[in-house]
Amino acid sequence: MYVCNCTQLGHFLSCFATFFTGVIIAFISCWEVSLLTLLVVPMILIIGATYTKKMNSISTTKATYLAETTIMVEQTVSQIRTVFAFVGENSAIKSFSECMQRQLIISKGEALIKGVGTGVFQTVTFCSWALIVWIGAIVVVAKRAKGGDVIAAVMSILFGAISITYAAPDMQIFNQARAAGKQVFEVINRKSAISYDGKGKTLDKIHGTIEIRDVHFAYPSRQEKLILQGFSLYIPTGKVVALVGGSGCGKSTIISLVPRFYDPEKGLHPPTPRVGKMVGSGYG
């Protein structure tokens, strides 16, 4: 995103400045030939807008699939002992292969759209140049303009249109940055289900009993994967309890639920009997 803002944006603005400068020079040199830009430029812009819209959709989908693949690989590597202990290597490889297969399908569609889009764009471009040169020849034969002025107008339009083609890769990079930035801002702007500004009930006395009943929980970043399913735990006051289990079985998750770092999808986890979410997140 930083490279996109610092490098591609400057190049993109430079290309469009070159295009508008070329159009102005063309109108000064031979306005009859320059009028063809009113036909040529909208066609090029329509093709470019359609191409950009399709590529933007593909870039967003690819970024989503890539994020899912990255998360899956990170979790597998970080919990490799658990994966090995439960003989989950084949399952992990299968999940990774499915993610890569989806990436392959999207990439094939992207290649097809790039090829068709580039071909249509080049076809319209060359046909436009042929039309402009033909009109310029008619103007010169009719002695309504000099040959040098027509050549100046044609070359100005030519270099201006070429500058737009140079700006096309920048638009693709903008689309990729937009797709990546969307995921970043979704995380930043996500509203927590737990309000730290709300007023909870202030307890005069805490007995220290911990009870968790039929809790179902999944982390906000992966709502589709439940960490706890119907988990219950009762720890009376003064009792010392050790949570023992393999890596990734949910020990840290349970500890995070007790002080309400997270709220469960279903079930109750009050810190003391007869007290649920009435207790504010800032109680101590």
KANORJO-V808843 format. One record per run of one state. SS is the DSSP state (alpha for helix, beta for strand, coil for the rest). FROM is the first residue (numbers start at 1). LEN is the number of residues. Records with the same first field share a line. If there is no record, write none. Layout:
BEGIN
SS = FROM-LEN + FROM-LEN
END
This chain:
BEGIN
coil = 1-1 + 30-1 + 35-2 + 79-1 + 86-3 + 142-5 + 190-20 + 218-2 + 223-5 + 236-15 + 259-7 + 269-3 + 273-2 + 276-9
alpha = 2-28 + 31-4 + 37-42 + 80-6 + 89-53 + 147-43 + 220-3 + 251-8
beta = 210-8 + 228-8 + 266-3 + 272-1 + 275-1
END
